[in-house]
Amino acid sequence: MDNLLKDFEVEHKNPSEVALRRWRKAVSIVKNPSRRFRMVADLDKRSEAEGKKRSIQEKIRTALYVRKAARLFLDAENAAGRPEYKISDEIKEAGFGIDPDELTSVVRDHDIMGLKTNGGVHGIAQKVSVSLDEGVHTSDVSTRQKIYGFNRYKEKPPRSFFMFVWEALQDLTLIILMICALVSIGVGIATEGWPKGMYDGLGIILSIFLVVMVTAISDYNQSLQFRDLDREKKRISIQVIRDGRRQEISIYDLVVGDVVQLSIGDIVPADGIYISGYSLVIDESSLSGESEPVNIYESKPFILSGTKVQDGSGKMIVTAVGMRTEWGKLMETLNQGGEDETPLQVKLNGVATIIGKIGLAFAVLTFLVLTGRFLVEKAIHKEFTDWSSSDALTLLNYFAIAVTIIVVAVPEGLPLAVTLSLAFAMKKLMDEKALVRHLSACETMGSATCICTDKTGTLTTNHMVVDKIWICEKIEDIKCSNSESILEMEISESVLSLLFQVIFQNTACEISKDENGKNTILGTPTEKALFELGLLLGGDFDSQRKEFQMLNVEPFNSVRKKMSALVALPGGELRAFCKGASEIVLKMCDKILDDSGKVVPLSEEQILNISDIINSFASDALRTLCLAYKDLDDPVYDGSIPDFGYTLVAVVGIKDPVRPGVKDAVQTCLAAGITVRMVTGDNINTAKAIAKECGILTEDGVAIEGPEFRIMSPQQMREIIPKIQVMARSLPLDKHKLVTNLKNMFKEVVAVTGDGTNDAPALHEADIGLAMGIAGTEVAKENADVIIMDDNFRTIVNVAKWGRAVYINIQKFVQFQLTVNVVALVINFVSACFTGSAPLTAVQLLWVNMIMDTLGALALATEPPNDGLMKRAPVGRGASFITKTMWRNIFGQSIYQLIILAVLQFDGKRLLRLRGPDATEIVNTVIFNTFVFCQVFNEINSRDIEKINIVRGMFSSWIFLGVMVITVAFQVIIVEFLGTFASTVPLSWQMWLLCIVIGAVSMPIAVVLKCIPVERENPKQHDGYDALPLVQTWLKREELSFSPPVLFFSFLKKKKTKKTKKRLFDM
């Protein structure tokens, strides 16, 4: 079948438009396009949206550059000709002094003259009634939203339940059946009278109603799940100053006048004007299409919504929100056209197309055979010219059967089962702290062969404390509960003062009061650890900041690996502070504080000693930082912070414990054939210590530094990459290069974690980008496929487990549905050829279709994962989806069911000893009942394609049990109480027992089938997985090849112990 599915192959990430259009063109038989392609991207609408987006970007670019350039030539007279805005009474009564349109136009048009006319940023703040220090008062929020609008964008209204009902009714075959039913009712009443003549047609209508309602309910529930996921994806928080304190709010609660804190990696949530900050650089490419970043400062203060903070930090006052911003207009076009379909959805569309063609051929042949036999019989009885309404009803019934065969044969539910399974998995993963942003990521994660993970916060807790400090050439352990341990050292007041300065002046931390008036430290874990050390030693942050004037700050980022600050001392002198990666800062130092606290030159011997101390800290799994300062000789400030000539004050070792359970999670990955590589910016000794503790770094593994890796030749990389388990002191560029080579050189399916803005290229390049929900920036999250909400490595393993569950669940459903397809098609066709009638009526086939389609998908596609999934190797790229093992099970069960149904069809009366006028009805009912129970038990068989023990975990899957109970209950109702509509008669308890037993026999038959080998060389499991490592070890010891029959008969022959029996049974 793989050759037939060549046109149905797409990339799992960023598929080309050519591939997307190719498979759409290959789909030929579709019963209900609106439903089947609901989760498929509308390429035409997407192209139209892209055109709108480009048009808006061009308009924005014109506003940003052309208008801005033109304004340079405006004189005061022309400036006086600016449009006048009248302030309405409503705005005045609300206490504001500027019209929303004027406020919007100032930032949108980069109108510096308009800003000056309104008194600059302070004048704007006054006109929107806000203090730049206190921020907006919570009590004013509703008034501001009423006057200046909400920070929300136009979205499509959610689809109601009745829209899904209408969509389900668009099925062409159901429409034809409804017409046939109406004609049947009309003809039936005319020939057989009321009410008998309407039963057949009414039965079909009731069946269609049931199918439509069940389908609509299933689809509507899926839409609710996706709606919840979409709502979670849009949940973004931002730091603002409100009620005089810094707090975190949702971007949807942002209002005009809010003072927003911006830092590296943030996406600007609204239009605003710069208040203050340091080295603020904004990337406007998403809005204007221009790749050149923009520096923001007092003379260039306009910041637009939707842009990204590339570097630096700052504060801005919000001037426009929601649809008043250009980004709001652009957002309307972003989601038009829908999300790209997943590879499994495309592949199953191909399977549905192929089977649909076969089904259509069988339906046409069945109709032709039935009609041909009918005409031949009329000719034999010389009634060819004698036609009655009953003859027309017979032909109509044949046509209805043929159409119903198409209903059953065209498996519309196959692609939608993928959606159902993915929706279920994504909902469960959200409960387990993983937010899947793209459908295909959940599917692809099941094939991951390599995880490149960060260290800090992912493998470790990210709860940092300073554990050791080296100062004045002495090492001291820090006890957080008692400051005496360090104060006992003979440290001069001057050294302690310098230590407080390098901690409190060069920090991004702030102290904020919460609602209860309690002080809270805001900042990154590393910053907070140092800040808490300063407080522990008795330092006063507020007095330090008031005593010095901050001139410039270079925030930490993953490229610089250091943070620097420049301040003016009370006497007017300038002093620079620096902290960061130990080896980087140490190279910037040429002086040191000796044991007496005096500044002395830094000798080579001392550099070696300090390096040894850094390495000893790192070997204890401590994160090391150097703290240094420099007094500038030139008092004239030129805006730059020096990067040489510093005096080393201290080296600190920060403890970040490994998360509980990480080592087990890493071992789970290794057992599952997933290689775990640590990629971190930390010291290599720290990285190695943590990697060993986590079980990542083994004896034959390689730990390498980023600078060494990036200068390697392609050949050297080809040799070293398979051995790399740790990459330390890496830049985002190194991570990107590693990911690219793993994909291109070794065809690995790579998952990579990232939290910083500069990780975005690696997250985008990886097969699965995993952004951190706590430590990650908004830019990283925007480029990720999955957001790990708790930053925990174990959550990543759960995503992999659910990804595998999705893949195997769809395989189970496909095996089950194809078995029903084969049996239903063959039995109707063969019976039509030999008896001139179909054993299964239109109503019965519609019920069977619902069992195998909606209910079957619900039962099998939503099975939770089991631990056994993580004891196998990943599914390889290009692995066959419908495997030989699946075909073995499909044909084996189909042959059994066909033999049973054929025997009942052709010799049922004699075998069941039926006589009397209702013998035919009883046999047909037994055939229908037996067929349904065969599907019920085969659905249980399909819970595991390879293993013999198919009931394990079944009683904990309430959805599966619920579907089984509903199916059996409805079957009883149909047979016993709805015979008039379903063409059945009530059965005796003996007949019921017979039907159940015949269906149950399929279970031991499944066991026998699983003992038939289908793979000869290098055997793999049905889903492309290798055999379990435990089984491989046992087989090697027993000198057996892995195949179920060999294990089975070896078990019988050697009479293994109960433990061995259990092991075999679990396979």
N, C-alpha and C positions, 0 to 999 in steps of 0.2 A: 504493500500500500504506500510505502514511502515514495516510490516513483510517481504515484498519482498525486501526491501532496506537494510536489515541487513548487507549484505556484502559491502554496499557502505557507511560505516561510517568511518571517519578518524578524528583524533584530529586536531583542527584548528591551533595548533602550535607544531612544531617538531613531526609530526606523525611518528609512527614506520614503519620500512620497511615491516614488516609483513602485516600491514593494507594496505599499498600502493600496495603491490603485490596481496593481496586478492581481491581488487576491480578490478584490471586489469584483473585478471583471470575470474572474474564474467561477464565481458563485452563480449558478444558473437556476436552481430550483429552490424557491423560497415561498413558504406558505404565508408568512406574515412578516413582511419587511420591517414594518414599524416596530415590532417587538424584537425581532431577531437582531436588528442593527441598532437597538436603543443604546447599547454601550459601545458603539463603534463611532469613531470620529467622523464628522461631516467635513470632508476635505474641501468641498466647494464653499461652505460657510466659513471654514477656517481661512481659506484664501481671501475671501471677502473681508474678514476681520483683520487679516494682515495688512490689506490695503488701507483700511480705515486707520490702523495703528500707524502706518507710515505717514499717512496724511496728517494725523495729529502730531506726530513727532516733528514733521516738517514745519508745522505751524508753531510748535514750541521753539524749534531751532530759530525760526524767523524772529520770534518774540525775544529770544535770549540774545541773539547776536545782531540782527539787522536793526531792530528798534534801539537796542542799547548803543550801537554805533551812531545811529542818527541823533540820539539825545545828546551826544557829545557836542553837537553843533548848535544846540538850542540855546538861545540867549534868554535873558530874563523876560523880554516881551513875549517871546513864544511860550515860555514856561507859564506866563500868566494866562495863556489861552488853553490851559489844561481843562478837561471837562469838569464841570461843577456837579457835586453830589449834594443833594438835599437830605438833611437828617430828618426822618419822620418823627412824629410825636411819640410813636411806640418806642423808638430807640431812645429818645430823650427821657421818657418815663422810666425806662429800664436802667437809666444812669450811664448810658454810653454816649460818646461824642463823635462817632465816625460811622458812616454808612458801610454795610457789608461789602457792597460792590467796590467802593473806593479802597477799602482795606485789601480786598482781593487783588485789585488791579496794581497796587503798589508793588507787591511781590511778583505777581505774574509777569508784569512788563519790566521788571527790574528798574522801577521808576525811582531813581535816587533823588531826583528833584522833588517828587511827591513825598518821599520819606522826609526830606528836610523841611518841606512845607508843613508837615504834621508834627515837627519837633523831634525828628529822629526816633530811635527806638524807645527813648524815655517818654517822648510825646505820645507815641502810639500806645504805650502801656497806660499812660494817663487817660487816653481817650477810650480805652476798653476797660477802664476801671480796675486795674490790677497793679499790685506792687511787685517789682521784679525780685524782691527779696522774699516776700511772703507767698507769692503765687496766687492762684485763684482760690476763693473760699468755696468749700463744697456746697454751701447753701445757694450759691449763685449759678451752679451748673445748669439747672433746668432753664433759667432765664437766658443764659448764653446760647443754649441749644435752640431756644425759640427764636432768638434774633439772628444768630449767625449760622445756624444749621447744625446738623449732626455729622459726625465723622463716619459716615457710611456711604457705600456706593450702590448704584442701582444693580439689582440682581433679579434673575428670573424668578417669578413666583413658583413655589413648590407645586408639583403636580398632585391633584386630588386623586382619591381612590377611584372615582368614576372615570377619570381619564385612563387609568389602567384597565378598567373594564372595557372601555371603548376600544382601546388598543388591542386587547385580547380578541375582540370581536372582528378585527380586521383580517383574521385568518381566512384566506381564500377558500380553503377546503371546508371550513366550518360554515362559511356563507353558502357554498354550494349545497352542503348537507341541510342547511335550514330551508333552502328553496325546495330541495327534494322532500323534506318533511312536510312542508306546507302543501306541496302537490299531492303527497301521499295521503294527507288528511282529507283533501278535497276529493280525490278519487276513492279513498276508502269509505268515506261517508256515503258517497254516491252508490257504491257497490255493496257495502256491507251494512250500511245504516249507522245510526247514532246509538251508543257511543263506540261500538266495537270498531268501526272503520277508522277512528282517529287514534287508536292506541299505538300503532307502529310509528306514525309521524310524531305524536306527542312524546313518545319515548326518546326519539332522537333529539327533539327540542330540549327536553329535560336534561339529557346527557350533555348537550352542548352548553346549557346553562351552568351545569355543575363544573364542566371543564373550564369555562370562562371565569367563573367565580374563584375556583381554586387557583387558577393561573394569575388572576388579578391580585388576589390576596398575597400570594408568594412574591409577585413583582413589587407590590406596594410596600411590603415589609423590607424588601431589599432597598428600595428607595429611601425608606426611613433610616436604615443603617448608614447608607451613603451620606444622607443629610447630616446625621450626627458626626460622621467622620469629617465632612466638609466644614462643619461648624468648629470642630476641634482644630482643624488645620489653620483656620483664620484667627485662632485665639492667640493674639500677640500682645505682649505687655511692654510698657514704656515707663521710664523713670521721669517723674515730674515733681515740681515743688508745689504743694498745695497746703493750705492752712499753715504755712510757715515751716513745713517739714517735707523732707524728701520721701516720696512714696511711689509704689508701683501700681499702675492702673492699666486697664485694657485700652488699646488704641481707639476702640469704639466709644469710650467715655471721654475722649479728648475734646476740649472745647477751645474756642478762640480766647486768647488771654493766658492759656496755660504756659508755664515756663518748663520747657522740656530739656532734659539732660541727654546729650548725644555723646556716644563713644564709638570706638572702632567696631565696625560690623553691624551697626544699627541701620535699619531702613527708616528714613525720615517719614514720620507718620502724617504730617500735614505741612502746608506752606507756613513759612515763618521768617522771622528776622533775627539775625545773629545778635546776641547780647554780649557774650564774652567767651573766651576759650583759648586753647593753645594748639597751634599747628593743625587747624581743622581743614581737612581736605575732603571734598565731596565728589563722588562719581555720579555724573548726570547721564551716563550712556543709556540707562533704561528709559529715560524720559525724552532725551533729545537725540539719541543715536550717536552723540559725539563721545569718543573714547578718551579724550583728554580730561583729566581730573581738574577740578576747580578749587583754588585756595579761597577760603572764606575768612574775612576779617572785617574790621569796622567800616572800611571804605567799600567793601564788596560783601554786603551783609545778607543777601537774599538766598534763602534755602527753600528748595521746592520739594513737595511731597513725592515719595516714590524713589528719590535718589538715595544713594548709599554713602555712609561715612567710611571713607577709605583709610583715613589716618587722623590722629589727633582726638581732641575732645572739645566740647563746648556746650553753651546754653543758647536756646532760642525761644522767642515768644511766638506763639501760634497766631497766625493772621487769617487763615482760611482752612476749612475742613471739608471733607466729603466731596460732593459733586461740584463745589465751587473751585476745586483745584483742577489743574490740567491732568494730574494723575487719576483723579476720579473719572474724568471722561475717557482716559485711556483704559481704565479697568473694565469698562463696559465691553471692550473688544477682546480682552485677554483670554476669557474662558469660552468664547464662542467657538463652536466646532467640536467641542468635547475633547476628552483625553484619548490618547492613542490606545488601541486595543492591544491586548497581551498576546504573546506568541501562542499560548494554549487556546485562546479564543479563536485566533486565526486558523490554527491547525484543526480544531474541531468544526469550524465552519467548512473546512475542506472535507472532513470525514462525513459531515451531514450532507454535503453536496453529492459526494460519491454514492452514499447509501440512498439518498433521495432519488438519484437517477435509476438505481436498481429497483427501488420500490415503485417508481412510476412505471417502469417496464413491467413489473409483476402485476400492478394494478390494471394496466391496459390489457395484458394477456388474460388475466382473470376475467375481466369484463367480456373480452372477445370469446373466451372459451364458454362462459356461462350463456352468453347470448347465442353463440353458435349452436350449442347443444339444444337450447330452447327452440331455435328455428328448425333444427333438424328434426326434433321430436314433433313439432307441428307439421312439418312436411311428411313425416312417416305416417302420422295419423290423418293426413289429408285435411289439415285444418289451417293451412298456410294462408288461405284467403279469408279465414274466419277469425276476426280479431275482436276482442272484448276489452272492457275497462280493466278486468282482472289481469289480462295479458300485459296491458300497459303498466299496471302496478307491479307485476313481476319484473319487467325490464327496468322500471324505476328502482326497484329494490336491488337489482344487480348493479345498477349504476351507483347507488348509495354505498354498496359494499366496496366497489372499486375505489370510490372516493375515500371511504374510511380506511382502506388499506394504505392509501397515500398519507392519510393523517397519521397512521401508525408508523409507516415506513420512513417518512421524512423526519428525522430526529431533530426537530427545531430546538429541543431542549439541551442538546449537547453544548453549544457555545454558551447558552445561558446558565448551564450548570457551573461553568467556570466562574461566571460572575457571582452566582450564589455562594460558591465555595470561598471565593476571595472576599466577598462581603462578610461572610461569617468569620473567616480568619482575621480580617482586619478589625472587626468589632471585638473579638477575643483579645487580639494583640493590644488594642487600645486599653482594655482592662488590665493588661500585663505591662503597661507603661511603654508601649511602642506605637507610635503614630505613623501609619503607612500613608505617604503622600501620593504615591503612584501605584496603581493596581499591579503593574508588571513587576514591581520590586518584590512584592510578597511571593510571587511565583518564582522569580529568578533566585531569590535567597535560598530556595531549596536546592539549587544547583551550585551554590558557592563552594569553591575549593580552597579559598584562601581568605583570611580576615586580617587586614592590616589595621591594627588598633593603636590608639593613643594610650599613654600610660596614665597620666594624671586625670583622676575623676572617673575613668572607665575601668581600669584595673585596680585603682586605689580609691579610697573613700572621698578624697578631696576635702577632708577635714584636717587642716594642717595646723601644726604647732611647732614652734622653734624648740628643737630638742637639744642642740649643742651650739655653743658660740666660741669662736676663737677671737680674742681681743687682747691687745697688749702682750702678744706672744704667749698667751695662756689659753688653754681649752677648759671650758666649764660646761657642765651639764645644766640644763634649765629644768627646773621643777615648777610647772605652771601654778601649782597651788601655794607656792612659797617663794617670795622674791628674795629672801635672805641668801639663797644659794649663790646668787651672782653678786649681790651687794657686799658679801663678805670679802670679795676680791679687793685688793688695794688699787682701786681705779680712781684717778684724780677727777675732780669736778670738771676740769676742762675736757677730758676724754669722754666722760659721761654726757656732757653737754653736746659734744660733737656727735655722739651716738644718737642722742635724741633728734638732733638736726637731720642726720642722714635718714632717719626713720620717718619723722613727721613732715619734713619739708618735701621729701621726694616720695610722695605717696598719692595714690588715687583714691584712698579711703576717705570716708566722711563719717562723722558721728551724727546720727539722726535720732530724734525722739519718736517713739511709736505712739499709738493712740493712748496708751496708759502713762505716757511721760517717761518711759524707760529708754535709756540710751541704747542704740543699736549701731554696730559698725557695719557700714556698707562698703563693699569692695570685693575683689577676687580673693579666693582662699589664701593664696601666697601673700598678698598684700595684708590681709587681716592677721595672718600669723605674725608678721613683723610688727604690725601696729599694736597687737596685743602684747608683744614683748616690750615695746616702749612704754605702754601703760603699766605693765607689770613692774617695770623698773622705776616707776614713779614719775614718768614724763607727763607733761600737760600739753595736749595737742592744741587747744584753743590759744593758749598764751604763746606757743611757738609760732603759730600762723599769724597772730597779731603783731608779733615782734619783727617779722621779716616780710618784705614785699616780694611776692612772686612775679617774676618777669617772663619766664618761658618754661614750658614743659614739653618733653618729648616722651609720649606714652610708650609703654612696652608694646612690642609686637613680635611676631614669630620670626621676623627677619633680623631686626636689631638685637633681639634677646637681651635688651637692657632698657631701663627707664632713666631719664636724666631730667634734672630741674636746675634752673638758674634763679637765684634770689638776690635781693639787695639787703645787706646787713644794716642794722640801725645806724651805723656810722657812714653809710654810703658805699662801702666796699661791695664787690660782687663775689659771690661764692656759688660754685656749681656742685651738684651732688649727682652721684651715679650709683645704681645698683643693678645687678643682673647676673647672667651666667658667669660662674666663677672664673673660668679661664679667659673669658673675653674681658671682663673688668680688670682682672689681674694684669693683663697685657697693657692696659691703659695707665697702670700705676708705676711711678718711679720713686715713691716715698712710702714710708710706713710709720705707724705709731709704735714705738718700742715699748718695752716692759715698764718704763717709767712714764710713758705717755708723751714722750717727745717725738717730734717729726724728724726722722732720719732717712738717708737715702736707702733705697731698696737694692740690696746686693743680689748677685746671682745665687749665692748660697741660700739666702732667705727666700728667694723665689722658689727654689727647689723644696725647701722646708714647707712653705705654704702650699705648694702643689701636693706634697705628701699628705698634708692635713686635709686638703680638699678631697683627695682620693680616699683617705680613711673615712671621712664623713660619708662619701658616696658609697663606699663598700658596705657601710651600715644601712644602705637603702635610704639615705637622707638626701634631700634636694639641697644643693649648696648654692648660696648667693654671696657675692662680695659687695660690701658697702664701702663707698669711697667719697672723698670730697676734694675740691680744688679751689684755692683762692686765686682770683684773677687779678693780675697786676694792673691791667688796663681798666680803669673805672668806666670807660665809655662802652656802653652796651650796643653791640652791632646785631643782636638778634640770634646769634648762634651759640650753641653750647659746645665747649671743647670736648675732644675725645682722647686726650692725652694729658700727662703730667699730674695725675691724681695721687692723692695720699690714701692708702688703704687703711680703713678704720677697723673693719671686722669681717670675719667669715662666719656665716650662720649655716647651720644644718637643720633643715625643716623636715619633720617627720610627716609622712602621708601614708598611713597603713593600707595594706592590701585589703580589698573588699572581702568580706566573708563569702565563701562559695566560689570565688573566682578560679581557684586552682581546680576544683571539680568541673567547673564549666569549661576550662581549657582542655582538661582530659576528655570531656565529652566531645569536644570539637575534634581532637586528635583521633578518637575512636570512630568518629563519623567521616574521617578522611578529609577534614578541613585543617589546613595549616594555619597556625596563628603566628603572626609577626608583629612585634612591637615596634612602632615608629614614633619616636619621641624627640623633643628638643632638649631633653635633660642630659646631664653628664653621663658618659658611657658606663662608668662604674656604678652609678645609681641605677641606670637602666638594666644593667646585667644582674644586679642584686635583686631588683624587683622581678625581673623575668625569670630568674631561677626560683624565686619564692612562688611565682604563679605557675611554674611548670612549663614555661614557654621555651626557655633556653636549655638545651640539652648538651651533652658532652661533645657531640659531633656538629653542633650548630655554630653559626658564625655571628658575632656581634661586630658591627662596623659603624663608623661615624660617617655622617652625611658628606663632609668635605672630601673624604677618601672615595666615597661611592660615586660622587658626581663627576669625577675626573677619569673614571674608568672607561676603557674602550668597549664597544659593543660585545666583542669576544670575551673580554674579562667579565662583563656583566652576565653574559650567558653562563659562564662557569660558576660565578659566585652567588647569583640570585637564588637558586634552589636551596642553598645552604644558609642564607640569611634568616636569622630569627629575631635579631634585634638591630635596629638602626637608631643610633643616638646622635644628638646634636644635629638633627636634620632640619632642613628648611622645607617649607611647603613644596618647593620645586623638586626636592629630592623625593618626597612622597609621591608627587605626580609622576616622576620618571620611573619609580619603582612599580607603580600601578600600571603604567603604560607598557612596560617591558613584560610584566607578568601576564598581561593580556595578549600582547602581540607575539612575544617570543615563546611563551609556554602555554598559550591558549587556556589560561586559568580563568575561572569565573571569580572575580575579585570584589570583595566587600571592603570598604575602607571607612574609617571613622574620621571625623573632623569637627573642630569647634570654632576655629578662627576664620576671619575673612579670607585670608590667603589660602585656606584649605579648599576654597570653592572649586578651583580647577580640578583637583584630585577627586573631590566628591562627584563632580560632573563627569569625569573621565571613567570612574569606576563603574563596574556593572551594577553595584548597589552602593549608593552613598548613604552613610549613616551619620547624621548630625546629632550632637549632644543637645538635649533639651534644656539642661540647667546651665552648663558652661558655654554652650554654643551661641554664636552671634546669629542675628536674623539673616545675614547674608549666607552663612553656612547652611542654615535651615532651608532657605529658599532654593539652594542648589542640591539639597539632599533628596533621596527617595524615601528614607525612613528617618523619623526623629525618635531617638532613644530618650524618653521623657525623664528617666531617672539616672541617665548617664552610666548605667550598669552593664558590664560585659555579659552578665547572665541573661539580660534582656535580649542581647544580640543573638545568643544561642537559642532563645525561645523563638525569635523571628525565623531562624534557620529551620527549626523544628516544624513550625507552622507552614513554612514554604514547602517542605517535603510532604507534609500532610495534604496540602492542596493538590499537589501533583498526583499523589497516590490515590486520593479520594476521587479525583476525576477519572483515573484509570479504572477504579472499581465501578463507577457509574457507567462508563463506556462499555465495559465488559457485560454488565447487567443489561443495558439497553440493547446492545447488539444481539444478545441471545434472544430477547423478546422479538426483535425485528426479524431475525432468521426464522424463528418458529412460526410467527404470525403470517409471514409472507408465504412460506412453503406450504403450511397446512391448508391455507385458503386456496392457494393455486392448485395443489394436488387434488384436493377435494372437489374443486370446481371441474377439473379435468375428468375425474372418474365418476363423480356422483351428480354433477350438474347443479350442486348447491354448495354454499359456503357454511362450514360448521359454526362460525362465529358471526353474529349479526352486527349491524352497524352500531347499535347501542352497546353491545358487549365489547366491540373493538374500541369504542370511545372510552369505556371504563378501563380497559387494558392500557390504552394510551396514557391515561392519567396516572395509572400505577407506575408505568415505566418512565414517564416524563417528569411531571412536577413532583409527585410523591417520591419517586425513585431518587431524584436529585436531592430532595430535602433529606432523605434518609442516609444516602451514601456520601454526598458531597459535603456534609457538615460534620463528619466524624472527627472528634478531637485527636490530636497526635498521641502516639504512645512512645515510650522510651526506646523501643526497638528501632524506630526510624533513625535514631542517632547512633546506631551501631553498624551502619552501612556507609559505603562510599557515596558521594554525591552523584546525581544523574549527570552524565557527560553531555557536552554540547553536541547537538545533532543526534542524540539517542532516539531510537525508534519509540514512538509513543505507544502504539498498539503492538505489544511484543508477541513473540511466539507462544509464550506461556498463556497470555490472554486468549490468543486464537485457539489454543488447545482447550481451554476451559469453555470458550464460547461454543465450539463445534461439538465438544463432548456432551455438554448439557443440552444443546440443540438436538443432537441425534437421539438422546434418551427421550426428550419430550416429544419429538416427532414420532418415534416408534410407539410410545404410549397412546398418543392422540390418534395415530393412524389405526392402531388396533381397535380403539374404542369407536372410531368413525366407521370402520368397515366390518367389524365383527362384534360391536358392543352389545347389541341386543342378545346375541346367543351367549356371550360370556357372562353377561349380567342377568341372564334368564328373564328377560323382559318380554312380556306379552301384553296384548291389549292395544287399544287405540292410542294411548298416550306413551307407548314405548319409545317412539322417535323423539318426542319432546324430552323424555327423561334422559335418553342417551345424549342428546344435544346439551342438556343442562349439565350432565356429568362431565362432558368434554369441556364445557366452559369453566365449570368449577375446578376441574383438575388442572386446566391450563393456568388459572389464576393462582392456585396453591403451588404449582410448580414455580411460578414467578416469586411468590412470597418466600419460599424456601431458598430459591436461587439468589434472592436479594440478601439473605443471611450468608449464603456461600460466598457472595461477592464482597463480604466485609474484609476478606483477605485473599489475595490472588494466589499466594504461594503457600502460606502456612495452613496446617491441618486444623489447628485450634481456632475456629472462626467465631467462637462465642466469647472469647476473652475480651472484656471491656464492654460487651454489648449491653449489659444491664446497667451500666453507668451512663450510657448514651440515651438520654430520655427522648431526644428527637427521633432516633431510629425506632425505639420501642413504641413511641406514639404513632409513627407512620404504620408500623406493623399492626397495631391494634385497630387503627382506623380502617386500614385496608381489609382486614378480616371482618370487622363489624359491618362495613358497607357491603361486602360480598354476601354475608348472611342476609342482610336486608334485601339486596337485589334478588337473590335466589328465592327467598321464602315469601317476600311480600310485594315485590315489584315485577312479578312474572308477566303480568299483562303488558307492561311496557318493554321489558327486557327479553321477552320470548323465552322465559324459563318457567319451570314448575317446581314446587316444593319437593325436597328430597328427604328420604328416610335417614335415620341416624346411621344406618349401615352404609348408605351411599356417601354421606358426609365423611364418615371414617375412612372409606375407601379413597376418596379424593385427597384427604389429608395425608394418608399413608403414601399414596403415589407421589405427592409433592415432596414428602419428607425423604423418600428414597433418593432424591437428588443430592442429599447431604453425604451419604456414604459413597455415592458415585463421584462426588467432588473430591473425596479423599483419594479414591482410586486414580482419578485424573491427575491429581497432584503428584502421584508417584510415577507418572509417565515422563521420562526425560525429554526435554526439547532442545537443550543446549548441549553441545558436544565439547567444544574446546573453550577453555578459560571461562567457565560458566559464571553468569551473573544472575542476580535476582530479576524478577519480572520487570522491574522499573529501572533497570540499568545499574542497580547497586551491586557491589561485590558481596560475596558471602560474609556473614558475620565473622569477626576475628576469632571469637570463641569456637565457632564451628570449624573454621579453617585449622585451628590448632588441634582440635579433637580429631579431625579427619586425617591430619598429617600423622598423628600418633597411631591412628587405626589403619593408615596406609590405604585410605579410600579416597575416591574422587567425590566432589560435592555434587550429589544429585539426590532428590527425595527418594527414588526407588531404592537406590543402593543403601541409603540410611535405613529405610523402612525394612527391607529384607535382611539387612545386617542385624537389625534389632530383633527380628523374629528368629534368626538363625543363632545368634550368640546369646540370646536371653539376657539382655542387659539388666542392670539394676533399675530400681524405680527412678533413681536420679537421672539415669541415661534416658529412660522412657520419657520423663518430663521434658528433658532437653530436646528430644526428637519431636515431641508433640508441639513444643513451642516454635518449631521451625516452620 
